[in-house]
Amino acid sequence: MEKKSIKVQIFGNEYSLKSDASEDHVYRVAQYVDDKFRRLSEKTHVNSEIKIAVLAALNIADELFRLKAKYDELKQQIEEESRQLNAKIDALTGQALN
């Protein structure tokens, strides 16, 4: 897929992004970042865009790490349940063949 240039607004600044993702996806990501900036700006009363950007990056990274941990936990749970189901299927198949 060819990368296309998409203009977005984040915290009052316009950025031209090149992406092979859909425009809708890029707009949603930009809106998410913009919302983070605005909430942090209101909550912390920090005026420095760089400091707000760092705080937003830390918040987003924290969310990512928590989601990855939850994903890994769920993946392990599914793998364990899958092993248990396969063992039951094998046992039932063995009983049916005898």
N, C-alpha and C positions, 0 to 999 in steps of 0.2 A: 504494500500500500504506500502511496506517495505521501510524503509529509506536506502538510499545508500550513500556511501562516494564519494564525487566529489571534485577533486583538481582544485583550481582556482588560478589565479595570480591577486593580487591587489597591485598596486604601488610597483612592484618588489618583493613582498613577496608572498610565496605560502601558501595557506590555504586549509586544508582538511575539507570540510563541509559535514555534514550529513543532507539529505533532502529527503522528499518523493515527492518533485516536480520533474518535468522532468529535465534532464541534461541541455537541451536547456534553460529552464527558469533560472536555477541556473547560467549558464554561462552569460546569458543576465543581470541578476542582478549584478553579479560580475563585468562585463564589465561597467555597469552604474556607480558603485561605483568607479572603477578604473578611469574612465573618469572624475568623479567629483574630485578625488584626484589630478589628473594630471593638470586639468584646474586651480584648486585653487592654486596648487604649482607654476604654471607659472604666474598666475595673482597676487598673493600676495608675491611671492619670500620668503615664509616661508620655512625654512628647517626642522622644527620639525614635524615628522610624527604624533605626538600626536596632535599638533595644527591643522595640516591639517585634521586629522580625526575629530576633534571637529567641524571645519568649514564645512566639508563635511556633518557631521551629522546635523548641523544646517540648511544647505541649503536643504538637503533632507527632513527634518522635515517641513521646510517652504513650500516646494512643496506639501507635503502630506496635510498640513493644508489647503492650498489654494484649492487643489483638493477636499478635503472633503467638504469645504464650497460651492464650485461650484456644487458638487454632491447633497448636501442638497437642494440648490437653485433649481436645475433642477428637483429633486424629488418632491418638493413642487409644482412646476409649472405643472408637469405631473399629480399630484394628483388633482390639481384644474381643469385642463382641462378635466380630467376624470370625475370629479363631474359634470362639465357643460355638457359634452356629455351625461352622464347618465340622467341628468335632461331633456335634449332635447329628448332623447329616450323615457323616461317616458311620456313626454307631447305628443309626436307623437303617442305613443301606445294608450294613453288615447283618442286622437282624432280619431284614426282608429277604436276603439271599440265603439264609440258613433255614 
